[in-house]
């Protein structure tokens, strides 16, 4: 090979490697953060204090864009010994 052909091949190889690096793949999108208010947490169904904490978080984060929470399967705890707490 002549020197100019070698330079041409070297330049083409460098260009191809550069392009391969640009289109080599996707790092993936950043994970979408899970909305902590999308569902009733287990702690809200295990104790009255957990329920009150969850309701306080709901009150502190009002939104008009969040989907409604399905609470049909949620059984909230009751207690005959716990003092009433204000929300």
Residue, then its C-alpha position, 0 to 999 in steps of 0.5 A: x500500500x502506498x502512504x496515501x492509501x494507508x492514511x485514507x484507511x487510517x482516517x476511515x477507521x478513525x471515523x468509523x470508530x468515532x461513529x460507533x462510539x456515538x451510536x454504540x447504545x443507550x445508557x438507559x433513561x433515569x428510573x422514574x421515581x416512584x410516587x410514595x402516595x400512589x398506594x396506601x403503604x403497609x404501615x398505614x394498615x398496621x397501626x393507628x399511628x401509621x395511618x395518621x402519619x400517612x394521612x398527614x403526608x397526604x395533607x402535606x402533598x395535595x395535588x390535582x394531577x395524581x390519580x385517585x388512590x384505590x382504597x377499596x381493599x384497605x382495612x384501616x386499623x382501629x384501637x380501643x386504647x390509643x388516644x385520638x390524634x389530630x390531623 
